[in-house]
Amino acid sequence: MTKPPAPADGSPRRGPYAKGVERRREILDRAIEVFAERGSEGTSLRAIGDAIGVSHAALRHYFASREQLLLEVYRFAERRTEERDPEPPGGSVVGMMTHAARRNRAVPGLVQLYSTLLARALEEDHEESREYFAARFDGLRAELAERVESGQLRGDIRADISPQAAAALVIAASDGLQMQWLLNPSIDVEATLAQLEELLAPAEKC
């Protein structure tokens, strides 16, 4: 089959696939706004479609279930915040989580959406969320453990602790503090994580 000629301006052809990707991105953009305004609880696919001006059938074309849409909204919002506010180079193990927590709290509804999805991942019949978070935590622990090992080699982190255990504790502290912040916005997540960084430092550096 002969391919159609490229546009005269040299831009790439915009076939059905490209249009579908763009439409999906538009839906996710609007869905983020809806969740920021309403939260994720009690919002059906049909209600989301009505709010963003997309038919229920069209929404089901791009997302097989509400859970899939919620996961994609979270992934999309997280990627977008990372692009807009990347982590500065040379960050510490706690600094990485501190920056991520600060970035997430700047997006209305993102921390709440994360907590909702994580809670659902522990329930039956939410296999997609379970697989996503299991893989996410595995990857995050591995990345943080490498940073702990590097910090130990530099003498910035105590040598008598397990990098894997330290990584798991830092994640638990960051996630737990953000959950507390949802209930009580006076919780200073960044200051508390800074205290954790001091606890990980060798005695001579405290």
N, C-alpha and C positions, 0 to 999 in steps of 0.2 A: 504493500500500500504506500502511495506517495505521501510524504509528510507535507503539511501546508507550509508555505513560506513563512520565515520569521518576519516579525513586524519591521517596517522600514526604519524605525528609530533604533533598532538593535536590541530592544528590550526582549526578555524571554517571553515565549508564548504563554498565554494564560488559558490553559485548557480546563476541562471540568475538574480535574484533581486540584489544581491551584485555587480555583474558585471555592472548592469544598473546604480546603485548608483555611482559606481566608474567612469563610463563613463560620467555621468552627471557632476560630480565634475571636470573631466578633461576639459569638454566643458566650464564650468564656469571659470576655471583657465585661459584658453586661451582667452575667451571672455573679461576678465578683461584687459588683455594685449592689445587686439584690441581697446577697448574703451580708454585706456590710450594713445594709439598712435593716434587714429583718432577722438576721441570724439564720442558722441552718435548721433549727428545730421546726418540725411541722410544715416544712415547705416541700410540697409534692412536685414531681416533674411538671404536671399540668399547671400548677400555680407559678412555677418558675417560668414556664413558657409564656403564660399570660403576662407576667411582669416584664419580660424582655421583648414581647411582641413576636414570639415564635410559636407556631402551632405545636401541639403535643406530638403530632406525627413527625414533624420536622425535627423536633428535639430528640425523639427516639431514633431518628435516622443517624444522628451523631453520637448519642450516648444510650447504651442499652438499658441502663438503670439509673436511678437517683444516686446510688452509691458511686457508680462510675463517674457521674457528673461531678459529685462532690470531690472525689479524688482528683479529677482533672482540673477543677477550679483551684484546689490547693496547690497542685504542682505548677500550674500556670502562674498563680500569684507569687509563689515562692521564686520561680525562675525570673519573673519580672522584677521583683525586689532585688534579687542578686545582681541583675544586670544594671539596675539603677544605682545600687549602693554596694559595690564589690568589697570584699574584705581586704584591708590593707595588707601588703606583703609582710612576711615575717611575724605574723601574729602568734601568740602563745596558745596553748591548748585551751585555757579558760577564755582567753581573748577571742578566740574563734567563736565560741558559744555566746559570749557576751555581745559580740557584734551581730550575730544572727538573731538573738533575742530582741535587741534594740530595733533591728530592721523589721522583724515580724510585728512588733507592737505598733509600728508606725502605720501599718495597713489595717484599717478598721475591720474587725471580724475575723482576721486571719488566725489569731491565736485560738479563738473560740472554735473556728472550723477545724483546726488541728486537733484540739481536745475532743471534739465530737467524733471525728473520724477514728482517733486512737481508741476511744472508749468502745466504739462499734466494732473495732477489729478484734476485741476480746470476746465478742458475742458469736454465737453460732450463725451460720448462713451469711457471714460477711467475709468470705474467703479472699476476695480481691483486696479489701482493706488490710486483712491479716498479712497477706503476702507482701503488700507494699511496705507496711511498717516493719515487718521482720527484716526485709532486705535493706530498708533505710537505716535501721539501727545497726545491722551488721556492718554496713559500709561506714557509718559514722564512727562506730567504735574502732574499726580498723584505722581510719584516718587519724583519730585523736590519739590512739595508742602509739602511732608513729611519731606524732608530735611530742608525746610524753618521753619516748625514748630519745628523741633529739634533744629535748630539754634536759634530760638526765646527763647526756654526753657533754652538754655545755655547762653543767653544774647549776642550772636554773631550777631543777626539780629534784626532790629527794631521790636518792638512789635505792632506798629500801622499800619502795612500793612497786607493785605490779603495774606495768603500763596499761594492761587490759582492764584491771580493776579501777585504775584512776580514770580511764576513759569512760567506763560505765557510770562512775560516780559523778563525773562532770555533766554527762547527759542527764542523769537523774536530777541533779541540782538545777540545771537550766530549765528542764521541762516542769519540774515541780514548782519552781519559783514563778514561772509564767502562769501556771494554774492558780497559784495563790494570788497573783496580780489580778487575774480575772475577777476574783471574789473581793479583793481589796486593793484598789489601785494605788494605795499609799506604799505598798511593798516596793522597795527599791531593788529591783532585780540586779542591776549592774553593780551596785555597791556590795550586795551580798555575794555575788560571784567573785568580786575582787577579794573578799575575805577568803574565799575558797582557794584562790590563787596563792595567797600568803601561806595557807596551811600546806600547800604542796611544795613550797620553797624549802630548801635546806635551812637548818637552824641558823647558820652563820649569815644567811641573807635575810632573815626575818627582822 
